[in-house]
């Protein structure tokens, strides 16, 4: 697994051993970042990534948040409950020299602690088949993690329902093998 674009392009990432973490494939990550780079969903139709304050919830290896940092995000907070995942994220952040622009928290994305500031870009990649994506979206919104107009990139299993919770608008949806990537905007409370 590697960073696919930006200043860290081609750099390898560490993944925890075992089957508890399901990293987003390089091809899927490249496709979703191409979508983010070439849509008019950003402020005034501009970039969604440049200068973004991001959160990578259920971060696993941190690949999504690290890809955002590589492509110009200002800061990313990584949330996960798994110790092995957080150890991998710490190793990846250190290897890429991104400690100044990263915060790593052992936290439940459905009930996160208060943020330092609201995010403009959120990545959610929860375990499939557990209904965690809508609960995390609501938890992040209620917890003040999402700025009005924030864009969310949510990965769910092919058969997992994801009706947008109140305050969210679905913008697009793509399928990559057994994964659906849903792009949503947070409209505010």
C-alpha positions as YAML, in Angstrom:
chain: A
units: angstrom
residues:
- id: 1
  name: UNK
  ca: [0.00, 0.00, 0.00]
- id: 2
  name: UNK
  ca: [1.34, 3.39, -1.06]
- id: 3
  name: UNK
  ca: [0.39, 7.06, -1.18]
- id: 4
  name: UNK
  ca: [-0.90, 7.54, -4.73]
- id: 5
  name: UNK
  ca: [-0.55, 11.31, -5.24]
- id: 6
  name: UNK
  ca: [0.86, 14.57, -3.99]
- id: 7
  name: UNK
  ca: [4.09, 15.34, -2.14]
- id: 8
  name: UNK
  ca: [4.40, 11.80, -0.67]
- id: 9
  name: UNK
  ca: [3.48, 9.96, -3.87]
- id: 10
  name: UNK
  ca: [4.89, 6.44, -3.98]
- id: 11
  name: UNK
  ca: [5.77, 6.28, -0.27]
- id: 12
  name: UNK
  ca: [4.85, 2.97, 1.38]
- id: 13
  name: UNK
  ca: [2.44, 2.76, 4.30]
- id: 14
  name: UNK
  ca: [2.49, 0.34, 7.22]
- id: 15
  name: UNK
  ca: [-0.64, -1.73, 7.87]
- id: 16
  name: UNK
  ca: [-1.43, -3.60, 11.07]
- id: 17
  name: UNK
  ca: [-1.27, -7.39, 10.96]
- id: 18
  name: UNK
  ca: [-4.48, -9.39, 11.06]
- id: 19
  name: UNK
  ca: [-7.91, -8.97, 9.57]
- id: 20
  name: UNK
  ca: [-9.28, -6.23, 11.84]
- id: 21
  name: UNK
  ca: [-8.24, -3.48, 9.42]
- id: 22
  name: UNK
  ca: [-9.49, -3.33, 5.82]
- id: 23
  name: UNK
  ca: [-7.42, -0.61, 4.12]
- id: 24
  name: UNK
  ca: [-8.88, 1.27, 1.18]
- id: 25
  name: UNK
  ca: [-7.13, -0.05, -1.92]
- id: 26
  name: UNK
  ca: [-4.73, 2.19, -3.80]
- id: 27
  name: UNK
  ca: [-7.00, 2.12, -6.88]
- id: 28
  name: UNK
  ca: [-10.11, 3.12, -4.90]
- id: 29
  name: UNK
  ca: [-8.19, 5.88, -3.09]
- id: 30
  name: UNK
  ca: [-6.84, 7.22, -6.39]
- id: 31
  name: UNK
  ca: [-10.34, 7.21, -7.89]
- id: 32
  name: UNK
  ca: [-11.96, 9.02, -4.96]
- id: 33
  name: UNK
  ca: [-9.22, 11.66, -4.80]
- id: 34
  name: UNK
  ca: [-9.58, 12.22, -8.55]
- id: 35
  name: UNK
  ca: [-13.28, 12.83, -7.94]
- id: 36
  name: UNK
  ca: [-12.48, 15.27, -5.12]
- id: 37
  name: UNK
  ca: [-9.95, 17.09, -7.31]
- id: 38
  name: UNK
  ca: [-12.22, 17.44, -10.34]
- id: 39
  name: UNK
  ca: [-15.63, 18.32, -8.93]
- id: 40
  name: UNK
  ca: [-17.02, 21.76, -8.19]
- id: 41
  name: UNK
  ca: [-18.05, 20.79, -4.65]
- id: 42
  name: UNK
  ca: [-15.39, 22.95, -2.96]
- id: 43
  name: UNK
  ca: [-15.80, 26.54, -1.76]
- id: 44
  name: UNK
  ca: [-16.61, 28.74, -4.75]
- id: 45
  name: UNK
  ca: [-16.10, 25.68, -6.98]
- id: 46
  name: UNK
  ca: [-12.45, 25.39, -5.88]
- id: 47
  name: UNK
  ca: [-10.42, 22.56, -4.41]
- id: 48
  name: UNK
  ca: [-11.83, 20.49, -1.57]
- id: 49
  name: UNK
  ca: [-8.41, 19.33, -0.49]
- id: 50
  name: UNK
  ca: [-6.10, 22.39, -0.54]
- id: 51
  name: UNK
  ca: [-6.09, 23.83, 2.97]
- id: 52
  name: UNK
  ca: [-8.72, 21.37, 4.22]
- id: 53
  name: UNK
  ca: [-9.08, 20.51, 7.88]
- id: 54
  name: UNK
  ca: [-9.82, 16.78, 7.75]
- id: 55
  name: UNK
  ca: [-10.87, 13.95, 10.00]
- id: 56
  name: UNK
  ca: [-10.18, 10.30, 9.13]
- id: 57
  name: UNK
  ca: [-12.64, 8.32, 11.26]
- id: 58
  name: UNK
  ca: [-12.20, 4.55, 11.62]
- id: 59
  name: UNK
  ca: [-8.79, 5.45, 10.20]
- id: 60
  name: UNK
  ca: [-7.17, 2.00, 10.14]
- id: 61
  name: UNK
  ca: [-3.80, 2.69, 8.49]
- id: 62
  name: UNK
  ca: [-4.58, 6.39, 8.05]
- id: 63
  name: UNK
  ca: [-4.25, 6.08, 4.27]
- id: 64
  name: UNK
  ca: [-7.15, 8.41, 3.46]
- id: 65
  name: UNK
  ca: [-6.06, 11.19, 5.81]
- id: 66
  name: UNK
  ca: [-2.41, 10.82, 4.82]
- id: 67
  name: UNK
  ca: [-3.38, 10.99, 1.15]
- id: 68
  name: UNK
  ca: [-5.24, 14.24, 1.92]
- id: 69
  name: UNK
  ca: [-2.16, 15.65, 3.70]
- id: 70
  name: UNK
  ca: [0.02, 14.61, 0.75]
- id: 71
  name: UNK
  ca: [-2.33, 16.50, -1.60]
- id: 72
  name: UNK
  ca: [-2.42, 19.76, 0.38]
- id: 73
  name: UNK
  ca: [-4.76, 19.40, 3.36]
- id: 74
  name: UNK
  ca: [-3.72, 21.66, 6.24]
- id: 75
  name: UNK
  ca: [-4.38, 19.19, 9.07]
- id: 76
  name: UNK
  ca: [-5.90, 15.76, 9.70]
- id: 77
  name: UNK
  ca: [-7.17, 14.17, 12.90]
- id: 78
  name: UNK
  ca: [-7.13, 10.37, 12.89]
- id: 79
  name: UNK
  ca: [-9.75, 8.56, 15.01]
- id: 80
  name: UNK
  ca: [-9.82, 4.84, 15.78]
- id: 81
  name: UNK
  ca: [-10.37, 2.52, 18.75]
- id: 82
  name: UNK
  ca: [-7.93, -0.21, 17.71]
- id: 83
  name: UNK
  ca: [-4.47, -0.07, 19.25]
- id: 84
  name: UNK
  ca: [-2.83, -1.84, 16.28]
- id: 85
  name: UNK
  ca: [-4.45, 0.62, 13.86]
- id: 86
  name: UNK
  ca: [-3.33, 3.62, 15.91]
- id: 87
  name: UNK
  ca: [0.21, 2.21, 16.13]
- id: 88
  name: UNK
  ca: [0.23, 1.89, 12.32]
- id: 89
  name: UNK
  ca: [-1.03, 5.46, 11.91]
- id: 90
  name: UNK
  ca: [1.64, 6.76, 14.29]
- id: 91
  name: UNK
  ca: [4.32, 4.91, 12.32]
- id: 92
  name: UNK
  ca: [2.98, 6.21, 9.00]
- id: 93
  name: UNK
  ca: [2.72, 9.81, 10.25]
- id: 94
  name: UNK
  ca: [6.30, 9.64, 11.59]
- id: 95
  name: UNK
  ca: [7.66, 8.02, 8.41]
- id: 96
  name: UNK
  ca: [6.10, 10.77, 6.26]
- id: 97
  name: UNK
  ca: [7.22, 13.53, 8.62]
- id: 98
  name: UNK
  ca: [3.65, 14.78, 9.13]
- id: 99
  name: UNK
  ca: [3.57, 14.99, 12.95]
- id: 100
  name: UNK
  ca: [3.01, 18.77, 12.85]
- id: 101
  name: UNK
  ca: [-0.12, 18.41, 10.70]
- id: 102
  name: UNK
  ca: [-1.61, 15.32, 12.34]
- id: 103
  name: UNK
  ca: [-3.48, 14.54, 15.55]
- id: 104
  name: UNK
  ca: [-4.05, 10.89, 16.50]
- id: 105
  name: UNK
  ca: [-6.82, 10.05, 18.97]
- id: 106
  name: UNK
  ca: [-8.09, 6.81, 20.42]
- id: 107
  name: UNK
  ca: [-11.77, 7.67, 20.10]
- id: 108
  name: UNK
  ca: [-15.16, 6.30, 19.07]
- id: 109
  name: UNK
  ca: [-16.31, 8.16, 15.96]
- id: 110
  name: UNK
  ca: [-19.96, 7.69, 17.01]
- id: 111
  name: UNK
  ca: [-19.25, 9.59, 20.27]
- id: 112
  name: UNK
  ca: [-16.11, 11.63, 19.59]
- id: 113
  name: UNK
  ca: [-14.48, 14.05, 22.05]
- id: 114
  name: UNK
  ca: [-14.76, 17.77, 21.28]
- id: 115
  name: UNK
  ca: [-12.61, 18.83, 18.30]
- id: 116
  name: UNK
  ca: [-10.02, 21.60, 18.29]
- id: 117
  name: UNK
  ca: [-11.83, 23.05, 15.25]
- id: 118
  name: UNK
  ca: [-14.51, 21.91, 12.81]
- id: 119
  name: UNK
  ca: [-13.47, 19.91, 9.75]
- id: 120
  name: UNK
  ca: [-14.19, 20.74, 6.13]
- id: 121
  name: UNK
  ca: [-13.44, 17.21, 4.87]
- id: 122
  name: UNK
  ca: [-14.28, 13.91, 6.56]
- id: 123
  name: UNK
  ca: [-13.40, 10.35, 5.65]
- id: 124
  name: UNK
  ca: [-15.39, 7.51, 7.24]
- id: 125
  name: UNK
  ca: [-14.49, 3.89, 6.58]
- id: 126
  name: UNK
  ca: [-16.27, 1.88, 9.31]
- id: 127
  name: UNK
  ca: [-16.46, -1.91, 9.47]
- id: 128
  name: UNK
  ca: [-19.06, -3.12, 6.99]
- id: 129
  name: UNK
  ca: [-22.45, -4.50, 8.02]
- id: 130
  name: UNK
  ca: [-22.67, -2.85, 11.47]
- id: 131
  name: UNK
  ca: [-24.63, 0.32, 10.67]
- id: 132
  name: UNK
  ca: [-21.82, 2.51, 12.00]
- id: 133
  name: UNK
  ca: [-21.62, 5.05, 9.15]
- id: 134
  name: UNK
  ca: [-24.89, 6.91, 9.85]
- id: 135
  name: UNK
  ca: [-24.25, 6.82, 13.61]
- id: 136
  name: UNK
  ca: [-20.74, 8.24, 13.11]
- id: 137
  name: UNK
  ca: [-22.05, 10.95, 10.77]
- id: 138
  name: UNK
  ca: [-24.58, 12.01, 13.41]
- id: 139
  name: UNK
  ca: [-21.97, 11.76, 16.20]
- id: 140
  name: UNK
  ca: [-19.45, 13.90, 14.33]
- id: 141
  name: UNK
  ca: [-22.13, 16.48, 13.49]
- id: 142
  name: UNK
  ca: [-23.49, 16.68, 17.05]
- id: 143
  name: UNK
  ca: [-19.95, 16.77, 18.46]
- id: 144
  name: UNK
  ca: [-19.03, 19.86, 16.41]
- id: 145
  name: UNK
  ca: [-16.56, 18.04, 14.16]
- id: 146
  name: UNK
  ca: [-18.19, 19.12, 10.89]
- id: 147
  name: UNK
  ca: [-18.23, 22.67, 9.57]
- id: 148
  name: UNK
  ca: [-21.35, 23.65, 7.61]
- id: 149
  name: UNK
  ca: [-20.70, 22.68, 4.00]
- id: 150
  name: UNK
  ca: [-18.16, 19.98, 4.97]
- id: 151
  name: UNK
  ca: [-17.78, 17.18, 2.46]
- id: 152
  name: UNK
  ca: [-17.92, 13.57, 3.70]
- id: 153
  name: UNK
  ca: [-16.49, 10.57, 1.87]
- id: 154
  name: UNK
  ca: [-18.10, 7.47, 3.36]
- id: 155
  name: UNK
  ca: [-17.16, 3.89, 2.48]
- id: 156
  name: UNK
  ca: [-19.74, 1.19, 3.08]
- id: 157
  name: UNK
  ca: [-20.26, -2.38, 1.95]
- id: 158
  name: UNK
  ca: [-22.07, -2.93, -1.32]
- id: 159
  name: UNK
  ca: [-25.28, -4.02, 0.46]
- id: 160
  name: UNK
  ca: [-25.10, -1.63, 3.43]
- id: 161
  name: UNK
  ca: [-27.90, 0.96, 3.43]
- id: 162
  name: UNK
  ca: [-26.81, 4.58, 3.91]
- id: 163
  name: UNK
  ca: [-29.80, 6.90, 3.94]
- id: 164
  name: UNK
  ca: [-28.47, 10.41, 4.62]
- id: 165
  name: UNK
  ca: [-29.24, 11.41, 8.23]
- id: 166
  name: UNK
  ca: [-30.97, 14.77, 8.78]
- id: 167
  name: UNK
  ca: [-28.62, 17.63, 7.92]
- id: 168
  name: UNK
  ca: [-26.78, 15.70, 5.17]
- id: 169
  name: UNK
  ca: [-27.25, 15.74, 1.39]
- id: 170
  name: UNK
  ca: [-26.04, 12.91, -0.84]
- id: 171
  name: UNK
  ca: [-24.02, 14.24, -3.81]
- id: 172
  name: UNK
  ca: [-22.74, 11.13, -5.60]
- id: 173
  name: UNK
  ca: [-22.08, 7.44, -5.17]
- id: 174
  name: UNK
  ca: [-19.55, 5.12, -6.80]
- id: 175
  name: UNK
  ca: [-18.94, 1.36, -6.62]
- id: 176
  name: UNK
  ca: [-15.53, -0.29, -6.47]
- id: 177
  name: UNK
  ca: [-15.83, -4.07, -6.14]
- id: 178
  name: UNK
  ca: [-17.70, -4.79, -2.89]
- id: 179
  name: UNK
  ca: [-17.27, -1.18, -1.71]
- id: 180
  name: UNK
  ca: [-19.59, 1.79, -2.22]
- id: 181
  name: UNK
  ca: [-18.13, 5.27, -1.78]
- id: 182
  name: UNK
  ca: [-20.80, 7.85, -0.98]
- id: 183
  name: UNK
  ca: [-20.06, 11.58, -1.17]
- id: 184
  name: UNK
  ca: [-22.25, 13.76, 1.07]
- id: 185
  name: UNK
  ca: [-22.38, 17.39, 2.16]
- id: 186
  name: UNK
  ca: [-23.11, 18.43, 5.74]
- id: 187
  name: UNK
  ca: [-25.71, 21.19, 5.53]
- id: 188
  name: UNK
  ca: [-25.48, 22.10, 9.20]
- id: 189
  name: UNK
  ca: [-27.70, 21.49, 12.21]
...
